[in-house]
Amino acid sequence: MVPAEQLNDLLAGVRDWCEKHLSVDSMAEAEEFAVAVGRQVSRVVAEQGMQQIAGGATYDGCSVACSCGRRASFKDYRPKWIQTLAGPVRITRAYYYCRHCKSGQTPWDARQGLTGLQWTPGVKALVGQFVGRLTYAETRELLELTTGLKIVESCAETISAELGPNLRAQDEQTRAAVFDGDVLPLIPEAVQRLYVAVDGTHVHIDGDWHEMKAGVIYSGEPDAEGIDQAADSYYVAAQETAEQFGERMYAAAVLRGVEQAHEQVVIGDGAEWIWNLAAHHFPRATQIVDYWHACEHIWTLRRQLYSDRSAAGDRWAREHCRKLRETGPNSLLRSLRRMKAPTPEAAESIRIETGYFTRHRKRMQYPQFRARGMMIGSGPVEAACKAVVGHRLKRAGMRWTQSGADAVLAIRCALLNGEYQRLNDASKAA
């Protein structure tokens, strides 16, 4: 921050300059002039600042370590144009050359987080803020409109391709630390009830549709009726195996206090991988099949057992959805066992759904769950699938590579979780 006395000197000079040179005829012209001047002043300040840290300030001695194991010798100071938040600026920095492996390096670049790109970490972090929310085309357009920065879509994509893997590397360090026992989360007060909800959604990647796994970790805060509502949601998403995603979810949950929580709850649909994940990483959790997902199975049966316009079929489905919520799945199971199928296809559906409701019977004790104040719907994770994945990766006509989709997904999770410092750190990583 600029000290108050220095800032006052600057502002006094600006006012004096305006009295001598400013001449506008409208509010719009005044705003346009102010923005243009402000950008030019910012660039001058950036240039002056770069001059103070250029040349000798970037010198690391007569030689530095080289990746080949030898020493690279100082050669000279070499110029580089870099794109800052204030505009393009030229800087000279120390260059070192290794005569053994014939490679050169500029250690100052790496320390500043410039890597192989011309963009400063500040620019990369800002582009990441846009890319995590908008398409590459929208990022290019709005960056220029709001900041004056001009980039092409491919640059935005290149920057996200750097930030995403850096964020994933941070995740991997966290995961490893959790499983090695090196992380002890500082939880000021144990959460009464912590929920872990997971689901899957499909994205068009590498010419086909692939499942993206999404999860959300949140605490339950009782409403006026004593039923939990989601609070302090933390989002996780990736395209990976169920085993890998389970470890990712557990590591994130540990940092949110899952082991200290008085109660753990896992909510999901009927996918087997979800319950394998729950049993392995959250063995003491109460497991709940999403009530609305179970109701979808009832309505699937109704379409097999009754004609499309059957009022009796609608009543049958609505009644069993109500009973499922109020008494659990036993009434439906009894009905299915007594039912005579009108067609072989219907008989097969009855067999499949009887197995489904039998297999998940303990996870459908909705009256007991509600009596304890628990949520029985997977609304938070369905919202996560839309907010994290759908709104960014599943817009009309979007096609992704696996690496491109994962990079944007990593950035978007960081933004939705409010982890802006993580994004800044990823922008500086060499």
C-alpha positions in Angstrom: 0.0 0.0 0.0 1.1 3.6 -0.7 1.8 5.6 2.5 -0.8 8.3 3.0 1.7 11.2 2.7 3.1 9.9 -0.6 -0.4 9.3 -1.9 -1.4 12.8 -1.1 1.6 14.1 -3.0 0.6 12.1 -6.0 -3.0 13.1 -5.9 -2.0 16.8 -5.6 0.1 16.4 -8.7 -2.8 14.8 -10.5 -5.2 17.6 -9.6 -2.6 20.2 -10.7 -2.2 18.3 -14.0 -6.0 18.2 -14.5 -6.4 21.9 -13.9 -3.8 22.6 -16.7 -4.8 19.9 -19.2 -8.2 18.3 -18.6 -11.0 19.4 -20.9 -14.2 17.4 -21.2 -17.7 18.1 -22.3 -19.7 15.2 -20.7 -19.7 12.6 -17.9 -19.0 9.8 -20.4 -16.0 11.7 -21.8 -14.7 12.4 -18.3 -14.9 8.7 -17.5 -13.2 7.6 -20.7 -10.4 10.1 -20.2 -9.9 9.0 -16.6 -9.6 5.4 -17.5 -7.2 6.1 -20.4 -5.0 8.3 -18.2 -5.1 5.8 -15.3 -3.9 3.0 -17.5 -1.0 5.1 -18.8 0.0 6.1 -15.3 -0.2 2.5 -14.1 2.1 1.5 -16.9 4.6 4.2 -16.0 4.6 3.1 -12.4 5.1 -0.6 -13.5 8.0 0.4 -15.7 9.7 2.4 -13.0 9.2 -0.5 -10.6 10.7 -3.0 -13.0 13.7 -0.7 -13.5 14.4 -0.9 -9.8 14.5 -4.7 -9.8 16.2 -5.2 -13.2 19.8 -5.7 -14.0 22.0 -6.3 -11.0 19.1 -6.9 -8.7 18.5 -10.2 -10.7 22.1 -11.3 -10.4 22.7 -14.5 -8.5 26.5 -14.6 -8.6 29.0 -15.8 -11.1 27.3 -19.3 -11.4 24.1 -21.1 -10.4 23.2 -24.8 -10.2 22.1 -26.4 -13.4 19.6 -29.3 -13.7 22.3 -31.5 -15.3 24.2 -31.4 -12.0 26.9 -29.0 -13.1 27.1 -25.2 -12.8 25.7 -22.6 -15.3 27.9 -19.5 -15.6 26.7 -15.9 -15.8 26.8 -14.5 -19.3 25.0 -11.2 -19.5 21.7 -9.4 -18.9 19.0 -10.1 -21.4 15.8 -8.3 -22.1 12.3 -9.7 -21.9 8.9 -8.2 -22.6 6.3 -9.2 -20.0 2.6 -8.5 -19.8 1.7 -6.9 -16.5 -1.7 -5.8 -15.2 -0.6 -2.3 -16.2 0.4 -3.3 -19.7 3.5 -4.6 -21.5 6.8 -3.7 -19.7 10.4 -4.5 -20.8 12.9 -5.8 -18.2 16.5 -7.0 -18.3 17.6 -9.9 -16.1 20.6 -12.1 -15.5 21.2 -14.9 -17.9 23.2 -18.1 -17.1 24.5 -20.7 -19.6 25.7 -24.2 -18.9 28.4 -25.3 -21.4 28.0 -28.9 -20.4 24.3 -29.4 -21.4 24.1 -26.4 -23.6 21.1 -24.9 -21.8 20.4 -21.4 -20.5 18.3 -20.2 -17.7 17.1 -17.0 -16.0 16.7 -17.8 -12.3 14.9 -14.5 -11.7 12.1 -15.5 -14.1 11.4 -18.7 -12.1 11.4 -16.9 -8.8 8.9 -14.4 -10.1 6.6 -17.1 -11.5 7.1 -16.1 -15.1 7.8 -19.7 -16.2 7.8 -19.9 -20.1 5.0 -17.4 -20.5 5.2 -13.6 -20.9 2.4 -13.1 -18.4 3.1 -12.0 -14.8 1.5 -14.1 -12.0 -0.9 -11.2 -11.4 -2.2 -11.4 -15.0 -2.4 -15.2 -14.9 -4.4 -15.1 -11.7 -6.8 -12.5 -13.2 -7.2 -14.6 -16.3 -7.9 -17.6 -14.1 -10.6 -15.7 -12.4 -12.3 -15.1 -15.7 -11.7 -18.5 -17.2 -13.1 -20.3 -14.2 -16.4 -18.5 -14.8 -16.6 -17.7 -18.5 -15.7 -19.2 -21.9 -12.4 -18.3 -23.4 -14.1 -16.0 -25.9 -16.0 -14.2 -23.1 -12.7 -14.0 -21.1 -10.9 -12.2 -24.0 -13.7 -9.8 -24.5 -14.4 -8.8 -20.9 -10.8 -8.6 -20.0 -10.2 -6.0 -22.6 -13.4 -4.1 -21.7 -12.7 -4.0 -18.0 -8.9 -3.8 -17.7 -7.6 -2.9 -21.2 -5.6 -6.2 -21.3 -5.7 -7.7 -24.8 -5.2 -11.4 -25.1 -6.3 -14.0 -27.7 -8.4 -17.0 -26.7 -5.5 -19.4 -27.1 -3.6 -17.4 -24.5 -6.4 -17.7 -22.0 -6.4 -21.5 -22.7 -2.6 -21.7 -22.3 -2.8 -19.9 -19.0 -5.5 -22.2 -17.7 -3.5 -25.2 -18.9 -0.7 -23.9 -16.5 -2.9 -23.0 -13.5 -5.0 -26.2 -13.5 -2.2 -28.6 -13.1 -0.6 -26.4 -10.5 -3.8 -26.5 -8.5 -4.0 -30.3 -8.9 -0.4 -30.5 -7.7 -1.4 -28.6 -4.5 -4.3 -31.1 -4.1 -1.9 -34.0 -4.4 0.3 -32.6 -1.8 -2.6 -32.2 0.5 -3.9 -35.7 -0.2 -0.4 -37.2 0.5 -0.1 -35.2 3.7 -3.5 -36.4 4.9 -2.8 -40.1 4.2 0.7 -39.8 5.7 -0.8 -38.4 8.9 1.1 -35.1 8.5 -2.1 -33.0 8.6 -3.8 -32.0 11.8 -6.7 -29.7 11.0 -7.2 -26.9 13.4 -10.9 -27.1 14.1 -12.0 -24.5 16.7 -15.2 -26.4 17.3 -16.3 -29.8 16.1 -19.2 -29.7 13.7 -22.3 -31.4 14.9 -23.1 -33.1 11.6 -20.9 -33.1 8.5 -22.3 -34.3 5.2 -20.5 -35.8 2.3 -22.5 -36.0 -1.0 -21.2 -37.4 -4.3 -22.6 -37.8 -7.8 -21.6 -38.0 -11.4 -22.3 -36.0 -14.5 -21.2 -36.5 -18.1 -19.1 -34.1 -20.2 -18.1 -34.3 -23.9 -14.4 -35.1 -23.8 -12.1 -36.3 -26.5 -15.0 -37.1 -28.9 -17.2 -39.0 -26.4 -19.2 -38.5 -23.2 -17.3 -39.2 -20.0 -18.3 -39.1 -16.4 -17.1 -36.3 -14.2 -17.4 -37.0 -10.5 -18.5 -34.2 -8.3 -18.8 -33.9 -4.5 -19.7 -31.4 -1.9 -18.9 -31.4 1.8 -21.1 -29.3 4.1 -22.3 -28.9 7.6 -25.9 -29.2 8.6 -27.6 -26.2 10.2 -31.1 -27.0 11.6 -33.9 -24.8 10.3 -37.0 -23.7 12.3 -38.4 -27.3 12.1 -35.1 -28.9 13.2 -34.2 -30.2 9.8 -30.7 -29.6 8.5 -29.9 -27.2 5.8 -26.6 -27.1 3.9 -24.0 -24.6 5.1 -20.4 -23.8 4.4 -20.3 -26.0 1.2 -17.0 -27.0 -0.2 -16.8 -28.4 -3.8 -14.7 -31.1 -5.2 -14.7 -32.4 -8.9 -12.5 -34.4 -11.2 -12.5 -37.0 -14.0 -10.8 -39.9 -12.4 -11.5 -43.4 -11.0 -13.8 -44.0 -8.1 -10.8 -44.9 -5.9 -8.9 -41.7 -6.7 -12.0 -39.6 -6.2 -12.6 -41.3 -2.9 -9.2 -40.3 -1.7 -9.7 -36.7 -3.0 -13.0 -36.5 -1.1 -11.6 -37.9 2.1 -8.6 -35.5 2.1 -10.9 -32.5 1.6 -13.3 -33.8 4.3 -10.5 -34.2 6.8 -9.5 -30.6 6.4 -13.2 -29.7 7.0 -13.2 -31.6 10.3 -14.9 -34.9 9.3 -13.0 -36.9 11.9 -13.9 -34.4 14.6 -17.6 -34.2 13.6 -20.1 -35.7 16.1 -21.9 -37.3 13.1 -21.0 -38.1 9.5 -23.6 -38.5 6.8 -23.0 -39.7 3.2 -25.7 -39.1 0.6 -25.8 -40.4 -2.9 -27.8 -42.2 -5.5 -27.7 -45.9 -6.1 -24.3 -46.1 -7.8 -22.2 -48.9 -6.2 -19.0 -46.8 -6.4 -20.5 -44.2 -4.0 -21.2 -46.8 -1.3 -17.9 -48.4 -1.7 -16.3 -45.0 -1.3 -18.5 -44.4 1.8 -17.7 -47.7 3.4 -13.9 -47.3 2.9 -13.4 -43.7 3.9 -16.4 -42.9 6.1 -17.2 -46.2 7.9 -19.0 -44.6 10.8 -21.2 -42.4 8.6 -25.0 -42.8 8.2 -25.6 -43.7 4.6 -28.7 -42.2 2.9 -29.9 -42.8 -0.7 -31.3 -39.6 -2.1 -35.1 -39.7 -1.6 -35.9 -38.1 -4.9 -33.6 -40.6 -6.7 -35.5 -43.4 -5.1 -38.8 -41.8 -6.2 -37.5 -41.8 -9.8 -37.2 -45.6 -9.5 -40.9 -45.8 -8.4 -42.0 -43.7 -11.4 -39.9 -45.9 -13.7 -41.9 -48.9 -12.4 -45.1 -47.0 -12.9 -44.3 -46.5 -16.6 -43.7 -50.2 -17.0 -46.8 -51.4 -15.1 -49.4 -48.9 -16.3 -50.4 -47.2 -19.5 -49.2 -43.6 -20.1 -52.5 -41.9 -19.2 -53.4 -44.2 -16.3 -54.8 -42.3 -13.4 -54.5 -45.4 -11.3 -50.8 -45.7 -12.2 -50.2 -42.1 -11.1 -52.0 -42.7 -7.8 -49.9 -45.9 -7.3 -46.6 -44.0 -7.8 -47.6 -41.0 -5.7 -48.8 -43.2 -2.8 -45.7 -45.3 -2.7 -43.5 -42.1 -2.8 -45.4 -40.8 0.2 -45.2 -44.1 2.0 -41.5 -44.4 1.3 -40.9 -41.0 3.0 -43.3 -41.7 5.9 -42.6 -45.4 6.6 -39.6 -46.5 4.6 -39.4 -49.0 1.7 -41.2 -52.1 3.3 -44.6 -51.2 1.9 -43.3 -50.9 -1.6 -41.4 -54.1 -1.3 -44.5 -56.0 -0.2 -46.4 -54.5 -3.1 -43.8 -55.6 -5.6 -43.7 -59.1 -4.3 -47.5 -59.5 -4.8 -47.6 -57.8 -8.1 -48.4 -59.7 -11.4 -46.5 -58.3 -14.3 -48.5 -57.5 -17.5 -45.5 -58.2 -19.8 -42.1 -59.9 -19.6 -40.4 -56.4 -19.7 -42.5 -55.4 -16.7 -41.5 -58.6 -14.9 -37.8 -57.8 -15.5 -38.3 -54.2 -14.2 -40.0 -55.5 -11.0 -37.1 -57.9 -10.5 -34.5 -55.2 -10.9 -36.3 -52.6 -8.8 -37.1 -55.2 -6.0 -33.3 -55.8 -5.9 -32.6 -52.1 -5.8 -35.0 -51.3 -2.9 -33.9 -54.4 -1.0 -30.2 -53.7 -1.4 -30.7 -50.1 -0.2 -33.3 -50.8 2.5 -31.1 -49.5 5.3 -30.3 -46.4 3.4 -34.0 -45.6 2.9 -35.1 -45.4 6.5 -36.3 -41.9 5.8 -38.7 -41.5 8.8 -35.7 -42.3 11.2 -33.4 -39.9 9.3 -36.0 -37.1 9.4 -36.6 -37.7 13.1 -32.9 -37.1 13.7 -33.1 -33.9 11.7 -31.1 -35.2 8.7 -31.4 -34.2 5.1 -32.6 -37.0 2.9 -32.1 -35.3 -0.5 -29.0 -34.8 -2.6 -29.9 -31.3 -3.7 -26.5 -29.9 -2.7 -24.5 -32.3 -4.8 -26.9 -32.0 -7.7 -26.5 -28.2 -7.4 -22.7 -28.9 -7.4 -22.9 -30.9 -10.6 -24.6 -27.9 -12.2 -22.6 -25.1 -10.6 -19.2 -26.7 -10.8 -19.4 -28.7 -14.0 -22.6 -27.9 -16.0 -22.5 -24.1 -16.0 -18.9 -24.1 -17.3 -18.2 -27.3 -19.1 -21.6 -28.3 -20.6 -22.7 -25.2 -22.5 -24.0 -25.6 -26.0 -21.5 -27.0 -28.5 -18.6 -27.3 -26.0 -16.1 -30.0 -26.7 -13.1 -30.6 -24.4 -9.8 -32.4 -24.2 -9.3 -34.3 -20.9 -6.5 -32.0 -19.8 -8.4 -28.8 -20.8 -11.5 -29.9 -19.0 -9.6 -30.8 -15.8 -7.7 -27.6 -15.8 -10.8 -25.5 -16.0 -12.5 -27.7 -13.4 -9.7 -27.3 -10.9 -9.8 -23.5 -11.4 -13.6 -23.4 -11.0 -13.5 -25.4 -7.8 -11.0 -23.1 -6.3 -13.1 -20.0 -7.2 -16.4 -21.5 -5.9 -14.6 -22.4 -2.7 -13.3 -18.9 -2.3 -9.7 -20.2 -2.4 -8.3 -17.1 -4.1 -4.9 -17.4 -2.4 -4.6 -20.9 -3.9 -5.1 -19.5 -7.3 -2.5 -16.8 -6.7 0.0 -19.4 -5.5 -0.7 -21.5 -8.6 -0.1 -18.5 -10.8 3.4 -18.1 -9.2 4.4 -21.7 -9.3 7.4 -22.4 -11.6 
